[in-house]
Amino acid sequence: MLPSFTLFGRVVYTYPLMGGLACIAALLAAMKGSARYGLAPGILAEAALIGAVGAFLGAHLLYTLVMTGNLAKEGLSPRSAGFLTLTGGGVYYGGLFGGLAAGTLWVRHSHYPRELISDTAAFAIPLFHGISRIGCFLAGCCYGIGRFPVQLLEAGLEMGLSCLLYTCFYRRGRLVSHQLTLYLFFYSLIRFFDEFLRGDEVRGIWGPFSTAQWISIAVFLACLARFWYLSKSAAPLSYPGKAGLNGKEHS
């Protein structure tokens, strides 16, 4: 583990460093991938900024909900426990839902091509998360039972999922506007099973499963319901060509 190192006389913390690199890598990959469909880079930069704000708020809010009770049991007042958690760590599922909610509201308000932006996010999000998990490993958080490097396992699975979604679906124009659902489906499975290897029970255990596992079950069932609905609906959409896409949807 390497939580920090010194560079030119200054201490550099690896967790925020990897988070920053993850943001850059995901944004560049999204811009390069969507260029084949003529989506302007500025649109994705704007989407990333809006999504990042929602993700930050959602991650800290869910972390507060999960951790406040545990800290209160240790003798802290509810107000003090809430303040510490709100300004402390974050929960990925909270960040994911917060970012998706903010992005959805933004797309609806701006009238940008939501199908293309949604599918672009589907492969960019797991790339970001996978690189960020390396930061978790270096910082020593989100560890596994017996210090098993579950962070690296999840990082590899996430980046593999990103490649799968891009090469098999996004680049080939398959399951248009539904690739985000496909990402959530696979991620819920990844997170549910790798939680059995996690050893930090302070995050919350409710009955036989952790908080993240209960959320994963709910996400998995919601995705199954979505796929069933899609199987009864019309044929898949197609992205607009480069000549017809200028950043806005056509009416």
C-alpha positions in Angstrom: 0.0 0.0 0.0 1.1 3.5 -0.7 -1.2 6.1 0.8 1.1 9.0 -0.1 4.5 9.8 -1.4 6.8 12.9 -1.7 7.3 14.7 -5.0 9.4 17.8 -5.2 9.2 18.2 -1.5 5.4 18.0 -1.4 3.3 15.1 0.0 1.0 13.6 -2.7 -1.9 11.4 -1.6 -2.5 8.6 -3.9 -6.3 8.2 -3.4 -7.2 11.7 -4.8 -4.4 11.4 -7.4 -6.0 8.2 -8.7 -9.4 9.7 -8.6 -8.2 12.6 -10.7 -6.5 10.3 -13.2 -9.7 8.2 -13.4 -11.7 11.3 -14.2 -9.3 12.3 -17.0 -9.1 8.8 -18.4 -12.9 8.3 -18.4 -13.6 11.7 -20.0 -10.9 11.2 -22.7 -12.3 7.7 -23.5 -15.8 9.1 -23.7 -14.8 11.9 -26.0 -12.8 9.6 -28.3 -15.6 7.0 -28.4 -18.4 9.4 -29.0 -16.5 11.3 -31.7 -17.4 8.5 -34.2 -21.0 9.7 -33.7 -20.2 13.3 -34.0 -20.9 14.3 -30.4 -19.1 17.6 -29.5 -16.5 17.2 -26.7 -17.8 20.2 -24.9 -21.1 18.4 -24.3 -19.4 15.5 -22.6 -17.3 17.9 -20.5 -20.5 19.6 -19.4 -22.2 16.3 -18.6 -19.1 15.1 -16.6 -19.1 18.3 -14.5 -22.9 18.1 -13.7 -22.6 14.4 -13.0 -19.6 14.9 -10.7 -21.5 17.4 -8.6 -24.4 15.0 -8.2 -22.0 12.1 -7.5 -20.2 14.0 -4.8 -23.5 14.9 -3.0 -25.0 11.4 -3.4 -21.9 9.6 -2.2 -21.6 11.7 1.0 -25.3 11.6 1.7 -25.5 7.8 1.5 -22.3 7.5 3.5 -23.9 9.7 6.2 -27.0 7.6 6.3 -25.0 4.4 6.6 -22.3 5.5 9.1 -24.1 7.9 11.4 -25.8 5.2 13.4 -22.5 3.3 13.8 -20.6 6.3 15.1 -23.5 7.2 17.4 -23.1 3.8 19.0 -19.5 4.7 19.8 -20.7 7.6 21.9 -20.9 10.5 19.5 -24.0 12.6 19.4 -26.2 12.3 16.3 -25.2 15.8 15.2 -21.4 15.2 15.6 -21.7 11.8 13.9 -23.6 13.3 11.0 -21.1 16.1 10.6 -18.2 13.7 10.6 -19.7 11.4 8.0 -21.0 14.2 5.8 -17.5 15.7 5.5 -15.8 12.3 5.5 -15.9 9.4 3.0 -18.4 8.4 0.4 -20.4 5.4 -0.8 -20.1 4.5 -4.5 -23.7 3.5 -5.0 -24.8 6.9 -3.6 -22.4 8.7 -6.0 -23.6 6.6 -8.9 -27.3 7.3 -8.3 -26.5 11.0 -7.5 -24.5 11.4 -10.7 -27.1 9.6 -12.8 -29.9 11.7 -11.3 -28.1 15.0 -11.9 -27.1 13.9 -15.4 -30.7 12.9 -16.3 -32.1 16.2 -15.2 -29.4 18.1 -17.1 -30.0 16.2 -20.3 -33.8 16.7 -20.1 -33.3 20.4 -19.5 -30.7 20.8 -22.2 -32.3 18.6 -24.9 -29.0 17.0 -25.8 -29.1 13.5 -27.4 -29.8 11.5 -24.3 -29.5 8.0 -25.9 -26.0 8.7 -27.0 -24.9 10.4 -23.8 -26.4 7.6 -21.7 -24.6 4.9 -23.7 -21.4 6.8 -23.5 -21.7 7.0 -19.8 -22.2 3.3 -19.6 -18.6 2.4 -20.6 -17.0 5.6 -19.1 -18.4 5.0 -15.6 -16.8 1.6 -15.0 -13.5 2.8 -16.4 -13.6 5.7 -13.9 -14.5 3.4 -11.1 -12.0 0.7 -12.0 -9.1 3.2 -11.9 -10.4 4.8 -8.7 -10.4 1.3 -7.0 -6.7 1.2 -7.5 -6.6 4.3 -5.4 -8.6 2.5 -2.7 -5.9 -0.3 -2.8 -3.1 2.2 -2.4 -4.8 4.1 0.4 -5.7 0.9 2.3 -9.5 1.4 2.3 -12.3 -0.9 1.0 -10.0 -3.8 1.9 -10.9 -7.5 1.9 -11.1 -10.3 4.4 -7.6 -11.1 5.6 -6.5 -8.0 3.7 -7.3 -9.8 0.4 -6.9 -7.1 -2.4 -10.6 -7.0 -3.3 -10.1 -3.5 -4.6 -7.8 -4.8 -7.4 -10.2 -7.6 -8.2 -13.1 -5.1 -8.6 -10.8 -2.7 -10.5 -10.0 -5.5 -13.0 -13.6 -6.5 -13.4 -14.8 -2.9 -13.8 -12.3 -2.1 -16.5 -13.1 -5.4 -18.2 -16.8 -4.5 -18.1 -15.9 -1.1 -19.7 -14.1 -2.8 -22.6 -17.0 -5.2 -23.1 -19.6 -2.5 -23.2 -17.6 -0.4 -25.6 -16.4 -3.1 -28.0 -19.5 -5.3 -28.1 -22.2 -2.7 -27.8 -21.3 0.9 -28.1 -19.0 0.7 -31.0 -21.3 -1.6 -32.9 -24.4 0.5 -32.1 -26.2 -2.4 -30.3 -28.8 -2.0 -27.5 -28.9 1.7 -28.2 -30.1 3.8 -25.2 -30.1 0.6 -23.1 -26.4 0.1 -22.4 -26.6 2.0 -19.1 -29.1 -0.6 -17.9 -26.7 -3.3 -19.0 -23.9 -1.7 -17.0 -26.0 -1.6 -13.9 -27.0 -5.2 -14.4 -23.4 -6.4 -14.6 -22.2 -4.1 -11.8 -24.8 -5.3 -9.4 -23.6 -8.8 -9.9 -19.9 -7.8 -9.5 -20.6 -5.8 -6.3 -22.9 -8.4 -4.7 -20.3 -11.2 -4.9 -17.2 -9.2 -4.2 -18.9 -7.9 -1.0 -18.4 -11.4 0.4 -14.7 -10.7 0.3 -14.9 -7.4 2.0 -13.9 -7.2 5.7 -14.9 -3.7 6.7 -18.3 -4.5 8.3 -18.5 -0.9 9.7 -20.2 0.0 6.4 -23.4 -1.7 7.6 -24.6 -5.3 7.7 -28.4 -5.8 7.6 -29.3 -9.4 8.2 -27.3 -11.7 5.9 -26.1 -9.0 3.6 -24.3 -5.6 3.6 -25.9 -2.4 2.6 -24.3 -2.5 -0.8 -25.5 -6.1 -1.4 -29.1 -5.1 -0.6 -28.8 -2.2 -3.0 -27.3 -4.6 -5.6 -30.2 -6.9 -5.3 -32.6 -4.0 -5.8 -30.6 -2.8 -8.9 -30.4 -6.4 -10.3 -34.2 -6.9 -10.0 -34.9 -3.4 -11.5 -32.7 -4.2 -14.5 -34.4 -7.6 -15.0 -37.8 -5.8 -15.0 -36.3 -3.2 -17.5 -35.1 -5.9 -19.8 -38.4 -7.7 -19.7 -40.2 -4.4 -20.6 -37.7 -3.8 -23.5 -38.3 -7.3 -24.9 -42.0 -6.3 -25.3 -41.3 -2.9 -26.8 -40.3 -1.6 -30.2 -37.1 -2.3 -32.1 -33.8 -0.7 -30.8 -33.1 2.9 -31.9 -30.0 3.9 -33.8 -27.7 6.8 -33.2 -27.8 9.8 -35.6 -25.0 9.9 -38.1 -22.2 12.4 -37.9 -23.8 14.6 -40.5 -27.0 14.9 -38.6 -25.7 15.4 -35.1 -24.8 18.9 -33.9 -25.3 18.3 -30.2 -29.1 18.7 -30.0 -31.8 16.1 -30.6 -33.9 16.4 -33.7 -37.6 16.7 -33.3 
